[in-house]
Amino acid sequence: MPQTKESDNNRRSRRGSGAITLRDVAKLAGVAPITASRVLNTPEAVSVDVRQKVLDAVQKTGYVPNRMAGGLASSRSRLIAAVVPSTVMSVFMETIESLNGTLFDAGYQLMLGQSSYSASREESLLEAIIGRRPDGIFLTGILHSNKGRTRLLASGIPVVETWDLTPAPIDMLVGFSHADIGRDVAKYLLSKGRRRLAMIRADDERADRRAKAFAGEVAQSGLVDVPVRVINVGASRSIRSGRDALGQLLELDPAVDAVFCSSDLLASGVVTEARVRGIDVPGRLSIIGFGDAPFVADMEPALSTVHINGADIGRIAAQRLIDRAEGREVLERVVDVGYSIVERDTT
């Protein structure tokens, strides 16, 4: 009986199926598997021409050698690898804790790597992770290099991307729309009567999408006469950066009356600088952050922010990776956990 597309998808959903092997590389290069192995392990023992053919095949297929012992390659490692941008005062901590707890309760261990918002560092981490063949890989965000994406697809390892949405995930996805957040925060501030809006943001792609959607919504509203001012603080996400950014913003537009920050730390800096300058918050200036970090509700004034249910993201992602590792089919590959705007004293 011919195999249907649906049955083929089911077959590929099982852990390890569809993975590119050394035999596939050898076939593409037109050499024996043992020759391909020599190229990867003892390249000096192979001619330059043959070596190049095999390396070209590796590049085309995205193959990453299995660093585990050959006898263990078909066994489950009970290890899940995660790559996150940051772990220091991080909005991702709730997700990491929930991910780790759910995995631990199911008998799995979590291996954590920090990319520091660097695409090149993320790529290096992924190469090291794939080579060790964990039972699953947890990623923060969806924008990975073409090389990294090719390697992930070629590995056959279950992957869950998080903290974002895309119609074309690598495998599974648990997240929310950053563009929708930008638009909804703009609508919220406009509904409060604010007419000179600004954004203070760090230099990362997800913050960029929130900023563009925020500015676009303000422009389309027809309620303001000036464009949204945007201060980019680069890689820094500190309270000091927020303080400095508000100073820059006030030089550009002394009449600014609302600021959307790409993180709660930046927003905390803006609140601090506003108080130092004697600016009434929220009477003169509304401030809203992103992430709903545990400390912001206890600030004075308490910070309005965008709440993300990081615990749900970690729990759902962990369960999907466990299901795939144990051969169970995951029917709902994309989960939108949504978000909410939390109104506190600063708005």
PyMOL commands that set and color helices and strands:
alter all, ss='L'
color gray80, all
select helices_A, chain A and resi 5-13+22-29+33-41+43-45+48-61+70-72+93-105+119-131+146-155+178-191+205-221+239-252+264-276+296-298+310-325
alter helices_A, ss='H'
color red, helices_A
select strands_A, chain A and resi 79-84+109-114+136-140+159-162+172-175+197-201+229-232+258-261+286-288+305-307+334-336+340-342
alter strands_A, ss='S'
color yellow, strands_A
deselect
rebuild
show_as cartoon
